[in-house]
Amino acid sequence: MADGGAPSQNWLAPMIDQFQAGVDRMHLLDRIDAEEFLLAFGSSLPSAPGQADQFLLRGLLVEFAGETGRTLHTRAHRSERSKRRCAFAPETLLECFWQPRGVAPRQAFHNWAVAFSKHFRKVHPIPPATHAAHLIRQDHHNEWDVAALARRLHTARSRLAREFRREYGTSIRRYHRLVRFVMTIEHVREEKIDALALALGYKSKKNFYRTFKKITGVTPGAFRELPSDRARQIVDEARMMCRVPRLARIRHSDRMLSGAPSQLARVADSNSRRRLVRESTQRP
C-alpha cells in the first residue's frame, strides 16, 4: 500500500485497465445507458490507497470525463444531423473536479456526471428512438408497437419509425423480437427449449436453434454444457448487442480497424505503466 510517495503498483495496472474498458464501453452504449454507466462508474472503482494514488486517480478521472464527454457530444451531433451552433461545451464542467475545494476524486467524478447529464439533456434532448429502445429493453414482455411507443413518447408514428430504423438499423418490431429472444438466452440452461420457443412465437425448434446459434455462436445444447462463467459472458454480450445503436457499431468498427488509440490507451501503454507493472511482477 502506498503511503503518500510513489503510486501503488498493484493498484495502478488494473485501474488503468478498468478505465480503458470503460472508454470502449462508452463508444458502444446508447445515450440513456451511457449516462447511467457514467453515474455508476466512479463508485465502481476501488478507493485509492495513498495520496499519490489519489492524485493519479483524479487525473485519470478527468481524462476519462473529457474523452467520454466528447464522445457523447459528437455522437449527438451526428445523430441529429444538425448544423446549428451548439451552446454546449462539455469541458467547462470539468471544474467539478476542483470545486468544492478538497472534494475526493470519486465524488468529484459523480458530481461531474450529474452536471454533464443535466446540461447535455437541455441542449441535446434524448431522441425518441433512444427512449423507445430503452422502454422495450426495460419491459420486453409488453406488446410494444410503433403506435403504443409513439403515444408514450408524444411523437408521430412515422417519425419514430424512421428515426428508430436509422439509429438501430432495424424496425421497432424486429428490435422487440430480438430483445425478447436475447432475454430468453440464459433460461436455455434450465428450462425446456420447446416451451421457450413457443413463448417467443417459434413454430419450429429448428428455427429457434438457428436464431440461437446466429446470436450466440453456439447451439443450445453446447450452451448448456459451457462453464457458468462462459455462459454468462455470452449472455452479457448478447444483451450488449441490443444496447448498441447501429451508428455506434459502425464507428466502433472503424475505430478498431484504424487502430487509433484513445488518450487513456496511450497512458496505459506509456513507459511509466510498463515500468510500474514490471516492478510489481518482480516482487516476491
N, C-alpha and C positions, 0 to 999 in steps of 0.2 A: 504494500500500500504506500502511495506517495505521501510525503509529509510536508509538502509545500515547495519542494525543489523541482526536480525533473518529473515529467509526466509518468504515470504508472504504465509500464509497457504492456502488462497483461490486460489492462483496461482499454488501451488505445486501439489495438488492431481490430477486435470485434466491434468496437464502437464505430469505427470508420466503415466497416462492412455493413453495419446496420444503416448508416446514413446513405451509403450508395444504393442499398436495396430500396430505401425509401424514395430516392430520386427516380430509380427505374419504375417503381410502382406509380409514382405521381405522373409519369409520362403516359400511363395507360388508363387510369381511373377517370370516370366522368365527373362533372362538376360537383355533384352532391356528395358522392363517395370520397372525392379528393378533399373536400372541405372537412368532412367528418374524420378522415385519416389525419389531416393536419392537427385537428383539435385533440386527437388522442396520441399523437406521435411523441410529444415531449414527455408525457408521463410514462411512456413505454420504455424510455431509455434508463439504463442503470445510473444511479447517482455517481457523481464524480468523487473519487476517494480522497483527493487532495486539492490544494489551492491551485497548483499548476494544471491539474485536470479540469478544474472549474473554468480556468481561463481558456483552455483549449476547447472545452465543450461549448462555451459561449461563441467562440469563433466559428466552430462547425455549424452551430445552430443558425448563426447569422448568414453563413454561406448557403445553408440549406433553405432558409426562408427566402433569400434573394433569388435563388435558382428556381424553386418551386413557384414562387410568386410570378416570375417572368413566364414560366411555362403555362400557367393557367391563364394569364392575361393574354398572351399571344394566341392561345387556343381559342379564347373567347372572340377575338377579332376575326380569326379565320372562320369560325363557325357562323358569326353574324354577317360576314361578307360586307362589312360596313367600312366606309372610308371617312366617316365623320371624325372630327377631332375628339380625342379621348381625354377626359379630365382626371382619369385615374393614374396615379403614379405610385406603384407598389413600394418603391424604395423609400418613400417618405415615412412609411410605417415602421421601418427598422429602428426608429427611435425607441420603440417598446423594449429594446434590449438594454437600454441605459436609463430609462425613466419608468418608475421612480428609481432614484439612486439606490444602488445596492441590491436590486432585485436579482434573485437567483436565476441561473440560465434557463432551467426547465420552465420555471414560472414565466420568465420573460418570453419564451417561445409561445407558451399558451396565450399570453396577452396579445402577442403579435397575431396568432392565428385567429383569435376572436375579432380583432380590429380589421384584419385583412378580409375575412368573410363578410363582415358588416359593410365595409366601404365598397368592396368588389361587387356585392349584390346590388348596391344602389346604382352603380354606373353600368354594370352588366348583369341585368336580371337573369336568373337561371331560365333557359329556354323551356317551353312547354314539352318538347320532346324528351329532354332530360328528366323532367318531373314525371312524365308518363312512364319511362323505363324504370324509374325508381319505385313508382307505385306498383308496377307489375311485379318487380322483384320482392317488394315488401309483402304483397298479398297475391301471390301467384294462384291461389285457389279461387279467387274471384273470377267471374266470367267477364273479364275486361274486353271491350271492343273500342273501336275508334270513337263511336258516338258517346259512350259512357265516359271515356277519358276526356274527350273534348268538353263535355258538360262539367266535369270535375275541375278542369283547368281553365274554364271560361275562355275557350278559344274555338275557332272554327274547325270543323272536322277536316276539311280539305287542307288547311294549313298544317294541322297537326300531323296528318298522314304524310304530307310532303316532306316536312322537316324531320320527322322521325326516320323516314327512309334515307334521307340524306345523311343524318347523323349516325344511324346504326346499321345502314346498309341492308335493311330488310323491312318488311311490313310489320305493323304492330301485331297482327295476328300470328305471323310466323315467329316473331320475337317472343310472344307469350308462350307459344308451344315449346320453344327452345328452353325458356326459363323453367317451365313445368317439368320438362324432361331432365334438365340438369339437377333440379331439386330432388329428383327421384333416384339419382345415381347411387347415393350412399345406402339406400334401402335395399339395393340388389343383394347385398351380402347377407341379409337376414330374412327377407320376405320372398314370396313366390313370384317368379317373373311373370307368370300368366296374369296374376291379379294386377301387377304394376302396369303391364302393357295394356290391359283392358281399361284401367283407370285413366290412362293417357290417351285412349281412343284408338289404340292399335288393334286391328282385327287379326293380325298375324304376328306371332312371336318372331318370325323371320325378319319382318320389317323393324321390330323393336331391336333385335340383335344388331341389324345393320346400322341403325342410328347410334346405338350404344358404342359400337366399335369406332364409328366415324368421329364421335365426340371424345372418347377416352383413349382410343388406340388399342384397346383390348376387348375381348369378348366378355360377356357377363360371367361365364364360367371361370375364365382366367382371373377376372377381377375378384371373385370370391376367394381365390387361392392366394392372393397377394398378402404380404405382411400388412398389418394395420396402418403403419406409418406411410407406406407407399400408396395404399388405397386412399388415405386421407389427402395425400398430395394430389392425386388425380381428381378427387372431388373439389379441392380448392382451386385447381387450375381450371376445371370446367366452370365453376362459379365465377371465376375471374373473367372468363370469356364473355359472360353475359354483361359484365360491368364495363367493358371496354368499347367505347364508340368506334365506329368504322374509321373516322379520320385519325383517331389516336393510334389505331393499329397500323395504318399506313405510315404515319410519321415515325412510329416506333420501329417499323421495318427499315425505313430509310435511315434512321439513326443508327441501327445496328449494322447495316451494310456500310455506312460511311465510316464507322469506327470512330466517330468524333467523341472524345471523352468529355464528360462534364468537368466542371471545376473541382467538384468533390472527388471525381475519379483521379484527377491529377494530384490532388492531395494524397489520396490513397496510394498512388504509385510513386510518391516522392522518395528521395533518398532518406529523408527523416524517418518515414514509416518503415522502410526496409531495414534501416539500422536498428530501430526500436524492436521490431519483430525478431531480427536476428539475435539481438542481445537477450531477448526474452527466452527464446528457444534454447539458448546455450546455457541457461542457468540450470543447476542440478535440481 
